[in-house]
Amino acid sequence: MPNKKQSPLTTPQQIDAEREQRVASRDRVDYSYAIFWMKHARLWDAVKREAVMQQLAELITSADFDANFYQRTYKLAEVDGAHSGASLLALQKVLVALRDA
């Protein structure tokens, strides 16, 4: 059977494909962090979630906050370990989702 030749992408299709590729690579990191935090935060009681949410709000709005993907520079009193800025943004999204559920 002969192989079907794929038609070349039009300019809008090429632009969409490139955008999807960029978003997909960024989304994999965000998705991984969100899954990690959901596994942890769903086990926290409402008091701890609120305390972490308040700490996050202060940290994320500070002038020196950097939403980097991998450099673990931030610590929260209620959370073990150091975390990247992108990780903490994902935690904030998870806590908002759990609060609003």
C-alpha positions as CSV (number, residue, x, y, z in Angstrom):
1,M,0.0,0.0,0.0
2,P,1.4,3.4,-0.9
3,N,1.9,5.8,2.0
4,K,-0.3,8.9,1.9
5,K,1.6,12.1,1.7
6,Q,0.6,14.6,4.3
7,S,-0.3,18.0,3.0
8,P,1.9,20.8,4.3
9,L,0.6,22.9,7.1
10,T,-0.8,26.3,6.3
11,T,0.6,29.3,8.1
12,P,-2.2,29.5,10.7
13,Q,-1.8,25.7,11.3
14,Q,1.9,26.1,11.7
15,I,1.5,28.9,14.2
16,D,-1.1,26.9,16.2
17,A,1.2,23.8,16.2
18,E,4.1,25.9,17.5
19,R,2.0,27.5,20.2
20,E,0.7,24.1,21.3
21,Q,4.2,22.8,21.5
22,R,5.3,25.7,23.7
23,V,2.2,25.5,25.9
24,A,2.5,21.7,26.2
25,S,6.1,21.9,27.5
26,R,5.2,24.5,30.1
27,D,2.0,22.7,31.0
28,R,3.8,19.5,31.8
29,V,5.7,21.3,34.6
30,D,2.5,23.0,35.9
31,Y,0.6,19.8,35.7
32,S,3.2,17.8,37.6
33,Y,3.4,20.4,40.4
34,A,-0.4,20.5,40.6
35,I,-0.7,16.7,40.9
36,F,2.1,16.7,43.6
37,W,0.3,19.4,45.6
38,M,-3.1,17.9,45.3
39,K,-1.9,14.7,46.8
40,H,-0.6,16.6,49.8
41,A,-3.0,19.4,50.3
42,R,-6.1,17.3,50.1
43,L,-4.9,15.6,53.3
44,W,-4.5,18.9,55.2
45,D,-7.3,20.3,57.4
46,A,-9.0,23.6,56.6
47,V,-6.9,25.5,59.1
48,K,-3.6,24.4,57.6
49,R,-4.8,25.1,54.1
50,E,-5.8,28.6,55.1
51,A,-2.5,29.3,56.9
52,V,-0.6,28.1,53.8
53,M,-2.8,30.2,51.6
54,Q,-2.1,33.3,53.6
55,Q,1.7,32.6,53.6
56,L,1.6,32.1,49.8
57,A,-0.3,35.3,49.2
58,E,2.3,37.3,51.1
59,L,5.2,35.5,49.3
60,I,3.8,35.6,45.8
61,T,3.0,39.3,46.0
62,S,6.5,40.2,47.3
63,A,8.7,42.1,45.0
64,D,11.5,39.5,45.0
65,F,9.2,36.5,44.1
66,D,10.4,34.6,41.0
67,A,8.1,32.0,39.4
68,N,11.1,29.9,38.3
69,F,10.4,26.2,37.4
70,Y,13.2,24.4,39.2
71,Q,15.2,26.5,41.6
72,R,14.0,25.6,45.1
73,T,14.5,28.8,47.0
74,Y,11.2,29.3,48.9
75,K,10.2,27.8,52.3
76,L,6.8,28.0,54.0
77,A,6.4,27.5,57.8
78,E,3.6,25.0,57.3
79,V,5.2,23.0,54.5
80,D,8.2,20.8,54.5
81,G,11.2,21.5,52.2
82,A,12.1,24.2,49.8
83,H,10.1,24.8,46.6
84,S,10.4,26.7,43.4
85,G,8.2,29.7,42.5
86,A,6.3,27.7,39.9
87,S,5.6,25.0,42.4
88,L,4.2,27.5,44.9
89,L,2.0,29.0,42.2
90,A,0.6,25.5,41.5
91,L,0.0,25.0,45.2
92,Q,-1.9,28.3,45.3
93,K,-4.1,27.1,42.4
94,V,-4.7,23.8,44.2
95,L,-5.7,25.4,47.5
96,V,-8.1,27.8,45.7
97,A,-9.7,24.8,43.9
98,L,-10.0,22.8,47.1
99,R,-11.5,25.9,48.9
100,D,-14.0,26.5,46.1
101,A,-15.0,22.8,45.7
